[in-house]
Amino acid sequence: MIRPEHLAYFKNLFEGRAEISWKAWFPQNEAQLTQDLPRVDFLRLKFYNLDEAEKLLKQAGVEYIPSPLAIRRERYYAQLHQSVLDEKGRPKEAFLRKAYGGAVGAFMDKNFEKGKKALKRELGKIMRRHPLVRSEDLGDFYFSGEMEFELGNRDLGQAIIELVAAVQTDDDLLFFAIDRARELLGQGPRQ
């Protein structure tokens, strides 16, 4: 049987209010979960983590309002190597500072102009890639902006979103990210 405190963690995780990520929480609770759950249930939770946690919440009748952005962030953290994560299972500051050609570090230091220039360079690199790669990378770039805007460094997030919203292209593969950025900023559709 899953413990109430574990269900409370799952609820907080899905609502974007968890203090630590799944990647840190699971190892801290693995021994207890092994004792509490039948082996099959434990393995499902271990290998299907967020999907299985959601099933357990529903089975227990715990109501929650999922944050798609928080869930997506957790899935992103789960892909990162342990060496770049802190004790809370989130990216270490040194790792973050290097992101997007140092733009994240510049924003952390409140050097917004330097950060915006680095972000423009990163967007330029994205736009020079093969169309299929460019589409995926622009979507990831937008996601980083949305995640920061909603759950992290709002200035950094807004700068990324503004850059994506300003992209002028006739490549319909890019429209989804551009339209999402424009929508988040309260702008009308592309011209």
C-alpha positions in Angstrom: 0.0 0.0 0.0 1.3 3.4 -0.9 1.8 5.7 2.0 -0.2 9.0 2.3 3.0 11.0 2.4 4.1 9.5 -0.9 0.7 10.4 -2.4 1.1 13.9 -1.1 4.5 14.1 -2.8 3.0 12.9 -6.1 0.2 15.5 -5.9 2.7 18.3 -5.2 4.9 17.0 -8.0 2.1 17.0 -10.6 0.9 20.4 -9.4 4.4 21.9 -9.7 4.9 22.5 -5.9 7.3 19.7 -5.0 10.5 20.7 -3.2 12.6 18.0 -4.9 12.4 16.4 -8.3 11.4 12.8 -8.9 15.0 12.0 -9.8 16.1 12.9 -6.2 12.9 11.7 -4.4 12.8 8.2 -5.7 16.2 7.1 -4.5 15.5 8.7 -1.1 12.3 6.6 -0.8 13.2 3.5 -2.7 13.9 1.3 0.3 10.5 2.2 1.9 8.7 1.7 -1.4 10.3 -1.7 -1.7 8.9 -2.7 1.7 5.5 -1.1 1.2 4.6 -2.2 -2.4 4.2 -5.6 -4.0 7.3 -6.2 -6.2 5.3 -5.7 -9.5 3.9 -2.4 -8.3 7.3 -1.2 -7.1 8.9 -2.0 -10.4 6.2 -0.3 -12.3 6.7 2.8 -10.2 10.5 2.6 -10.6 10.4 2.2 -14.4 7.3 4.1 -15.4 7.8 6.7 -12.6 5.5 9.7 -13.4 2.9 7.6 -15.4 2.7 5.1 -12.6 2.6 7.8 -9.9 -0.4 9.3 -11.7 -2.2 6.0 -11.7 -1.6 5.6 -8.0 -3.0 9.0 -7.3 -6.1 8.2 -9.3 -6.5 4.8 -7.6 -6.3 6.5 -4.2 -8.9 9.1 -5.3 -6.6 12.0 -4.6 -7.8 15.1 -6.5 -5.1 17.3 -8.1 -4.8 19.9 -10.8 -1.9 18.8 -13.0 0.5 21.4 -14.3 1.6 20.1 -17.8 4.6 22.4 -17.6 5.7 21.0 -14.3 5.3 17.4 -15.5 7.2 18.2 -18.6 10.0 19.8 -16.5 10.2 16.6 -14.4 10.5 14.5 -17.5 13.3 16.8 -18.7 15.1 16.5 -15.4 14.8 12.7 -15.5 16.8 12.7 -18.8 19.7 14.6 -17.2 22.8 12.7 -15.9 23.1 12.6 -12.1 26.4 14.5 -12.4 24.7 17.7 -13.4 21.9 17.5 -10.8 22.0 18.9 -7.3 20.8 17.1 -4.1 17.2 18.1 -5.0 17.5 16.5 -8.4 17.5 19.8 -10.2 20.2 21.1 -12.6 23.3 22.5 -10.7 23.9 26.2 -11.0 27.3 25.6 -12.8 25.4 23.5 -15.4 22.7 26.1 -15.8 25.1 29.0 -16.1 26.6 27.5 -19.3 23.2 26.9 -20.9 22.4 28.7 -24.2 25.9 30.0 -24.7 26.1 31.5 -21.2 22.8 33.3 -21.5 21.4 31.7 -18.4 24.4 32.7 -16.3 24.1 36.3 -17.6 20.5 36.4 -16.6 21.3 35.0 -13.2 23.8 37.8 -12.8 21.2 40.4 -13.9 23.3 41.2 -17.0 20.2 41.2 -19.3 21.8 42.7 -22.4 24.6 40.1 -22.4 22.0 37.4 -21.8 19.8 38.6 -24.6 22.7 38.7 -27.1 23.7 35.2 -26.2 20.0 34.0 -26.6 19.9 35.7 -30.1 23.1 33.8 -31.1 21.5 30.6 -29.9 18.3 31.3 -31.9 20.4 32.1 -34.9 22.1 28.7 -34.6 18.7 27.0 -34.3 17.4 28.7 -37.4 20.4 27.6 -39.5 19.8 23.9 -38.8 18.1 21.4 -41.1 14.3 22.1 -41.1 13.3 19.0 -39.2 15.9 19.6 -36.5 15.2 23.3 -36.4 11.5 22.6 -35.7 12.3 20.3 -32.7 15.0 22.6 -31.4 12.8 25.7 -31.7 10.1 23.9 -29.7 12.7 23.0 -27.1 13.9 26.6 -26.9 10.3 27.8 -26.5 9.7 25.1 -23.8 12.7 26.4 -21.9 11.3 29.9 -22.1 7.9 28.9 -21.0 9.3 26.8 -18.1 11.5 29.7 -16.9 8.7 32.2 -17.4 6.2 30.2 -15.3 8.4 28.3 -12.9 11.9 29.9 -12.8 13.7 33.0 -13.9 10.9 35.1 -15.4 13.2 37.6 -17.1 15.0 34.8 -18.9 11.8 33.1 -19.9 10.3 36.3 -21.2 13.4 37.0 -23.3 13.3 33.6 -24.9 9.6 33.8 -25.5 9.9 37.2 -27.1 12.6 36.0 -29.4 10.5 33.0 -30.5 7.4 35.2 -31.0 9.4 37.5 -33.2 10.6 34.8 -35.6 9.5 35.6 -39.2 9.3 32.5 -41.4 7.1 30.7 -43.8 8.2 27.3 -42.4 4.9 25.9 -41.1 6.8 23.4 -38.9 7.8 26.4 -36.8 4.4 27.9 -36.4 3.4 25.9 -33.3 6.3 27.3 -31.2 5.9 30.8 -32.6 2.1 30.8 -32.1 2.5 29.5 -28.5 5.0 32.2 -27.7 2.8 34.9 -29.2 -0.2 33.6 -27.3 1.8 33.6 -24.0 2.7 37.2 -24.6 -0.9 38.2 -25.4 -0.1 39.0 -29.0 -2.2 38.3 -32.0 -1.6 35.6 -34.7 1.4 35.8 -37.0 1.3 38.3 -39.8 
